[in-house]
Each structure stands twice: as structure tokens, then as C-alpha cells.
């Protein structure tokens, strides 16, 4: 019986148990997967609990992805690149940290026939996930990365962080209709990484005319998965643009973590549709 958990704060609404459950059921692996609310600063208390409970692996969400680093015995290369860990596995009592967020996103893009390498990438938002995805876009060899954020300084800070690690063409600006229209006109992949349009936030885009500027082959990738099709994705689809929601990233980062937990070398493309279908049926 594989004993797993997800930790974070807040954690009540985490979708991780359903996603990992669907994957592990499909793989025929017996498991338990518990949600544990661990507040900021609570890792030193959680780790002895995990040991006592025999937890063999756990996923991490806000606010622990960086704070876990000093507690780890080993940090995988990808996690070192991003200075962020979303998966920990216990091997012979040693804590080994991994990051499957960025590879999960590129795997999700691949399932839809897209990639960031050589592409002009426009990112909306400059929060935690953007730090990872902007860096991944640079490592993947994106032709240009533009980050637009409500608070422009934060977008600039993400650009600086990426520049320190990878030579890449980066620009930062304020998120607004004028900048959206200007940069949408020459981008290949637009990544929406703000909570705009997310269920329960009450905030959304008020004008989608920037989509009219986009190249007909461009992809609009919204990281939100609730609702499954945000108004942004509906508006982009209506204009004939390719779209992808956040379910792809959510599933693929979980599948990559499940590979680490189980040691099974399953094919992403085999398991992805099974997990996606299971999750749709459960909604
Ligand atoms: P975060 O660290 O809290 O950052 C939120 C970002 O959104 C900030 O840049 C913030 O701008 C901006 N923002 C917030 N409210 C806004 C508004 N009303 N108008 C314009 N901009 C606004 O969050 P995160 O972890 O980066 O996550 C961002 C989004 O990605 C969330 O919707 C999250 O659900 C989604 N996500 C999805 C996955 C997945 O697997 N699909 C994984 C991770 C995240 P300021 O800097 O100005 O505050």
C-alpha cells in the first residue's frame, strides 16, 4: 500500500487526491492519499508526522514549494533549476525533492501538439507559476517571452530572475488592454496565469478584442481548470484559435509525480486520456 499525501495551506479545495487517485487506480496501484493542512512555517512539525505515519511521498503546494528545500537530502536537477519542489519521495529514510510542474506543462502542451521552443510566448501574470513557466520557456528556447502583469514590477522581477539563469529575449510590461492588443498581435502561445475567470473569484476579462489581433495558428492556454472553459477560452475558440485549459498541466504534473512514486515507466499518452475522462465523469 503506497502511502501518499498533499500538503499546503489552504488545502481543502485541492484537486490532487482526485487526480492522483484516478491515475493510481488506472495503474492498479493500491494507495492512500491524504490532504494535510500544513501552515506556513509548519514543515518542521509535518516531517516527523510523515515519518511516524509511514508516508512514502507527498506533493507540495502553496506555501511550501521553496521552504522545503533546506529539509531535503537530495534535490533533483529539474527542482534545482527552479529552486522549487512539488514532489517529495522518501527513499531509505532520505527526503528526495523533485519538480514536475514545468515538465507537466510542456507535456500538456505536447498532448495538444504544441511547444514553447522557438515560439513567441506571451504570459499574463507574474506569480509563482509564472516564475516556473517563464524559466521553462527560456530553457526550451522560446524566441521571445513577454510577461504582462497588473503590477509591472513583479513582471520585471521574473524577467530578471530568468535572465540570471538563461540567456533569453524577455520583456515586462503592465497588463492592460493596450499592451494586450500590442503583444497579442505577434505571439504564438498566450499563457493566461492570473485568477481572471476562475470560479469563485468574481473577476474576469472585460474585453476580449485583443484575441482578434492574434495569429490564426496561435494557442491560448489558460491555466485555470474550474470552469473547464473560461470566458477567455470560449472567446478564443469562437475566433477559431486553438485553446487548452489548465487540466492538462494539472494531470501531467501529477502523472510525472506518480511515475516517481511508483517507479512505473508508463506512457503519458496512454494514461492522460483515462485520467482526464475519470475527472470529467466525477465533476
Ligand atoms: P499567485 O502567485 O497568487 O499570482 C497571481 C497572479 O495573478 C499575480 O501576478 C497577480 O498580479 C495576478 N492577479 C491576481 N488577481 C488579478 C486580477 N484581478 N487582475 C489581474 N491580475 C491579477 O498565483 P499562481 O500560483 O501564480 O497561479 C496563477 C494562476 O494559475 C491561478 O489561477 C492558478 O489557479 C493557476 N495555476 C494552475 C495550475 C495548473 O496545474 N493548471 C498550476 C498552478 C497555478 P499582482 O502581482 O499584481 O498581484
Boltz pocket constraint, residues with backbone or C-beta under 6 A from the ligand:
constraints:
  - pocket:
      binder: B
      contacts: [[A, 125], [A, 126], [A, 127], [A, 128], [A, 129], [A, 130], [A, 149], [A, 150], [A, 151], [A, 154], [A, 175], [A, 192], [A, 193], [A, 194], [A, 195], [A, 196], [A, 198], [A, 203], [A, 222], [A, 223], [A, 224], [A, 225], [A, 245], [A, 246], [A, 247], [A, 249], [A, 250], [A, 251]]
      max_distance: 6.0
